[in-house]
Amino acid sequence: MKNITTKAFALSLLMASTYGQTEDADKTLRLDNTPFKNSEIYCENDKELHPFQNEFELLDYYSMSSDEGERQVIVTVENSSSGGRSLNHTHFVAILGNCEHINPMKFERKFNGKEIVTLTLNFGFSKFPILKVINQP
């Protein structure tokens, strides 16, 4: 009887760990293909949402998403000014697959002159992928 109980316990542990892995897999962010990264997109902008003018150059970015629809982007930006500047969420806009324009979640980061930094921006959840990220109108 003890052997059956031990096997049942081991099986329930295995099932619980597999369930946890599947649940976590839905939340895992994976790099997305970004075919519009270097292309023009001619979407209507109903909200007229544009990034605020700034002195930051978007050097490169990579979009990430989860099966649950979480959208994040890794951006590398350079402060093109020789003086210190502050970068925030209003300096970026993502264009989604349904042509909606959105800002990332609120953040702020101070930069030294000519500093280059890689950051992760959180754009929340959407069933549509991020097609492109812009930082200047």
For each residue, the residues with C-beta under 8 A, 3 or more apart:
1: 4 5
2: 5 6
3: 6 7
4: 1 7 8
5: 1 2 8 9
6: 2 3 9 10
7: 3 4 10 11
8: 4 5 11 12
9: 5 6 12 13
10: 6 7 13 14
11: 7 8 14 15
12: 8 9 15 16
13: 9 10 16 17
14: 10 11 17 18
15: 11 12 18 19
16: 12 13 19 20
17: 13 14 20 21
18: 14 15 21 22
19: 15 16 22 23
20: 16 17 23 24
21: 17 18 24 25
22: 18 19 25 26
23: 19 20 26 27
24: 20 21 27 28
25: 21 22 28 67
26: 22 23 66 67 68
27: 23 24 66 67 68 70
28: 24 25 66 67
29: 64 65 66 70 72
30: 64 65 66
31: 62 63 64
32: 62 63 64 65 129 130
33:
34: 37 61 62 63 130 131 132
35: 39
36: 39 41 95 131 132
37: 34 61 132
38:
39: 35 36 132
40:
41: 36 95 99 131 132
42:
43: 95 99 101
44: 99
45: 48 49 50 99 101
46: 100
47: 100 101
48: 45
49: 45 93 101 102 103
50: 45 93 101 137
51: 54 90 91 92 93 134 135 136 137
52: 90 91
53: 136 137
54: 51 85 87 91 135 136
55: 79 80 81 85
56: 77 78 79 80 85 87 91 111 135
57: 77 78 80 135
58: 61 75 76 77 92 133 134 135 136
59: 76 77 78 116
60: 75 76
61: 34 37 58 73 74 75 76 133
62: 31 32 34 73 74
63: 31 32 34 71 72 73 129 130 133
64: 29 30 31 32 71 72 73 74
65: 29 30 32 69 70 71 72 129 130
66: 26 27 28 29 30 69 70
67: 25 26 27 28
68: 26 27 125
69: 65 66 125 126 127
70: 27 29 65 66 122 124 125
71: 63 64 65 94 96 122 123 124 125 126 129 130
72: 29 63 64 65 120 121 122 123
73: 61 62 63 64 94 104 120 121 123 130 133
74: 61 62 64 118 119 120 121
75: 58 60 61 92 118 119 120 121 133
76: 58 59 60 61 116 117 118
77: 56 57 58 59 87 116 117 119 135
78: 56 57 59 114 115 116
79: 55 56 84 85 87 111 112 113 114 115 116
80: 55 56 57 114
81: 55 84 85 113 114
82: 113 114
83: 113
84: 79 81 110 111 112 113
85: 54 55 56 79 81 110 111 113
86: 108 109 110 111
87: 54 56 77 79 91 108 109 110 111
88: 91 106 107 108 109
89: 92 103 104 105 106 107 108 121
90: 51 52 103
91: 51 52 54 56 87 88 135
92: 51 58 75 89 103 104 121 133 134 135
93: 49 50 51 101 102 103 133 134 135
94: 71 73 101 102 103 104 123 130 131 132 133
95: 36 41 43 99 100 101 130 131 132 133 134
96: 71 99 100 101 102 126 128 129 130 131
97: 128 129 130 131
98: 128
99: 41 43 44 45 95 96
100: 46 47 95 96 126 128
101: 43 45 47 49 50 93 94 95 96
102: 49 93 94 96 123 124 126
103: 49 89 90 92 93 94 123
104: 73 89 92 94 107 121 122 123
105: 89 121 122 123 124
106: 88 89
107: 88 89 104 119 121
108: 86 87 88 89
109: 86 87 88 117 119
110: 84 85 86 87
111: 56 79 84 85 86 87 115 117
112: 79 84 115
113: 79 81 82 83 84 85
114: 78 79 80 81 82
115: 78 79 111 112
116: 59 76 77 78 79
117: 76 77 109 111
118: 74 75 76
119: 74 75 77 107 109
120: 72 73 74 75
121: 72 73 74 75 89 92 104 105 107 133
122: 70 71 72 104 105
123: 71 72 73 94 102 103 104 105 126 130
124: 70 71 102 105
125: 68 69 70 71
126: 69 71 96 100 102 123 129
127: 69
128: 96 97 98 100
129: 32 63 65 71 96 97 126
130: 32 34 63 65 71 73 94 95 96 97 123 133
131: 34 36 41 94 95 96 97
132: 34 36 37 39 41 94 95
133: 58 61 63 73 75 92 93 94 95 121 130
134: 51 58 92 93 95 137
135: 51 54 56 57 58 77 91 92 93
136: 51 53 54 58
137: 50 51 53 134
